[in-house]
């Protein structure tokens, strides 16, 4: 497994300190983020999943703890829109340049508005997808927010 991805290159270019964590990706897992947390032996509360959605037809990236679900009304409101829906997997892959299960908020082919669950800032460190299946980056939440120019909002149910 290569440890260099568009995500790690983007973090390096931004001068962000991070650590890599690898795990055995299970393509049959119902919830990839929960499987990643379990495989790494960490709380799912600090392993964040990257979800691609459409708000009023425009792509957005939502970043939430892997043990939570996104509230679509809250996501739409945070993005300044009226309605949100999940992006189809094939469209998410085209938009980001990553494969589903390996979508990172960093280094996407076409950067979009990113909204991160506001409680992330309460954690010392969080894990985000590193740009390929089975690879996570561990970093401080404020560094992720700053690098992504992310909006912080209440996104979970």
N, C-alpha and C positions, 0 to 999 in steps of 0.2 A: 504494500500500500504506500503510495506516494504521500509524503507529508507536506508537499507544496501544492497548494490549490489557489485559485483566484482569491479565496477568502484569506488565506494566510499571507498571500502577497499584498493584499489590501491592508491588512493589519500591520505588516512590516513597513509598508510605505507610509502609514500614518504614525509610525513610531510607538505602537501600542504594545505593552507587555502582555504576553499570554503564554499559556502552556498548552501543549497538545495532549489529548487523551484518546487512545484507540480502544475499540471494543469490537467484539464479534457481532456484526450486524445480522439480524434475523429478518430476512425478507418476508417471512410469514407472520410476523408479529402484528397483532391488531393495532397496537399503539406504539409507534416507533420510539417516541420520546421516553415512554415508560420502560420499554425494553432497553434503551440505552442507559438509563439510570440504574436499572437492575444489573446490567452487565458490568457497569463501572463501580457498582457498590456505593452509590451516593443517593441522596434523597431526590425524588422526582421534582420536588419543590425548587431545586436549583438547576435542573436541566430544562432549558427553555427550548420550545419547538418553534420553528419558523413556518408560518402559514401564509400562503399567497391568496389574496382575496380581491374581489372587485367591489369598489364603492362607487355607486352611480356609474358603473361601467369602466371605471379607471382602476388600474392595478395598485394595490397597496400590500405592504408586508406587515403582518402582525406577529409579534414575538411574545409568547406567554409560557408560563410553567407547564411542563409536560403532563402534570396531573390535573390540569384545568381545561375548560372549554371556553372558546371565545363567544362572547355575547355579540351577535351580529348588529344589534341596534346600537350598542355601545361603540363598536368598531366604526360604524357609519358616522356616528356623532363625532367621534374623535378625529375622523378624517374630513369633517366638514360636509358630510353628505347625508342622504336620506335613507339609502338602502345598501346593504352589503350581502354578498354571497361568496362562498368559496370558489376559487378559480379551479377550472378543470385541470387535472394533473398534467396533461399534455401542454396546456397553455402555460402552466406554472414553469414547466421545464423550458419552454421556448423563451419565456420572459426572463428567467434567471440565468440560464445557461447551466443549471445543475439538474441532476436527476432527483426525482421524488425520493425522499429518505436521506438525501444529502444536500438539501437546499439550505444554504447559509444566507443570513441577511447581509453578510460582507461580500464584496467583490461580485455582485450580480452583474450580468451582462448589461442590463438596463436598470439603473438604480431608481427606486420608487420611494414614495413616502413610507417611512417605517414607523410603526407605532408599537411601543413596548409597554407591557403591563407595569403600571406605576409602582407596584410593590417590589419590583426587581431591585430597586435602590436600597432596600432594607437588607439585602444579602451582602455578605463580604465578597463572595465571588459567585459567578454563574457560569454554566456551560451553554455554549451555542454551537450549532452545527459548524463544522470546519470546512464544509464544501465537498464532502464525499461521504458515502455511507460508511459508518464505522469510525468516523473521525469527529471529535469535538474539540473546541477551544475553550479553555478556562481563563476567565478574565474578570476584572472588576466591572460591575454594572455601569458605573459612571463612564468608564472608558468606552464601553459598547455604545452607550447613549450618545456620547460626544462624537465618536467615529461615524456613527450612522446618521447623525443629526436627527435622532429619533424623537418623536413626540412621546411623552409619558402620559398614559391615561389608564383609567380603570377599564379593562377589557373583558374581565371574566364574570361569569354568572354569580 
